[in-house]
Amino acid sequence: MTQILCITLIPFFYVGNLIYRAQVHPDYHESASKWLQRLSLGLIGFCALFGLSLLFLASLDPQTQDQPGGWEAVNMAWLALPMQRALPAFVLVMICSAAAAATLWSQNFRELMAQTAFADGDFRQNRSTHIVPLILAFVLLAFILGTLAFRPQDLTVAEISMEEILLQAFIFLACALLGVGYPLRRKEGHSFARLGLRVPVATDWWLGLAGGLVLLILVALGGLIWQAVVSPAVFQEQTAASREFVALFRNIPLMVVLAASSAVSEEVLFRGALQPIFGLWSTSLFFTFFHIQYGLNPALLLIFLVGLGLGILRRRWSTSAAIIAHFTYNFLQLIGSLGG
């Protein structure tokens, strides 16, 4: 747990400092935002270094794992990558790094994004509080796409603790709150209003419960179609990662914690903080990529539809309704896995 804390909290404080700088200088001016630029550049550079590391790993001779001091010495033999997986992942990482750099330095690129990808949002090209989230989105997307170089079975974990689940939820919530200006530019009430949060009213409850159930049914129907189209062997291979992940949660308390923490933290971050800036479609797409750990398969289309449904709830009613729907969807799905 100590190692996980160190690995997680160090980048969290770095990113938190970057978000803080954006709040201190909300209007982006190159002359007044030097620290913001330096921190952003450091993050982009680290992202590009990650891409290069994929090529480095692919260039190593896997036979060295049987030699003293080779892979076996550091217990990382699973990192030996074939070039046919590493090269496409490297290209994707570098594209995202270039997009993050263009966001930082090119007003024309930011204007293009505002008029196309974020046309249904409120992205403002000269606001640090909008530029920084876009840079962070590209960087996170780069690391997510970079993991495509690894097979899903290489990245599965044997166990997930409740502390790890809560830590990720805390980081998401902290980034969302700091990103909307709490406590620097907004107080609690204004921050919650900006995030679309309110004490759930009757409409939030019934729309959330019904919406979560409808999304679960749609995903189940989509899964049946998917299973009918592909062969049983292909279906088992494509769903192996998700089944292994769900298998980690075999008791009700852990299921409740996972369903609630992911629903609250993901909805507050994606639908509450990001959707008003990036719009419904781009936020749903980013939400889909965030769940790409299950591999490139038709499940991503189903996740995208779930993201759209949750985004519509946020747009037309509240983030609170989206949280209830997300929890309902998560919990019922986990409960259903007990019979699998």
Secondary structure, 3 states (H helix, E strand, C coil): CHHHHHHHHHHHHHHHHHHHHHHHCCECCCCCCHHHHHHHHHHHHHHHHHHHHHHHHHHCCHHHHHCCCCHHHHCCHHHCCCHHHHHHHHHHHHHHHHHHHHHHHCHHHHHHHHHCCCCCCCCCCCEHHHHHHHHHHHHHHHHHHHHHHCCHHHHCCCCCCHHHHHHHHHHHHHHHHHHCCCCCCCCHHHHHHHCCCCCCCHHHHHHHHHHHHHHHHHHHHHHHHHHHHCCHHHHHHHCHHHHHHHCCCCCHHHHHHHHHHHHHHHHHHHHHHHHHHHCHHHHHHHHHHHCHHHCCCCHHHHHHHHHHHHHHHHHHCCHHHHHHHHHHHHHHHHHHHCCC
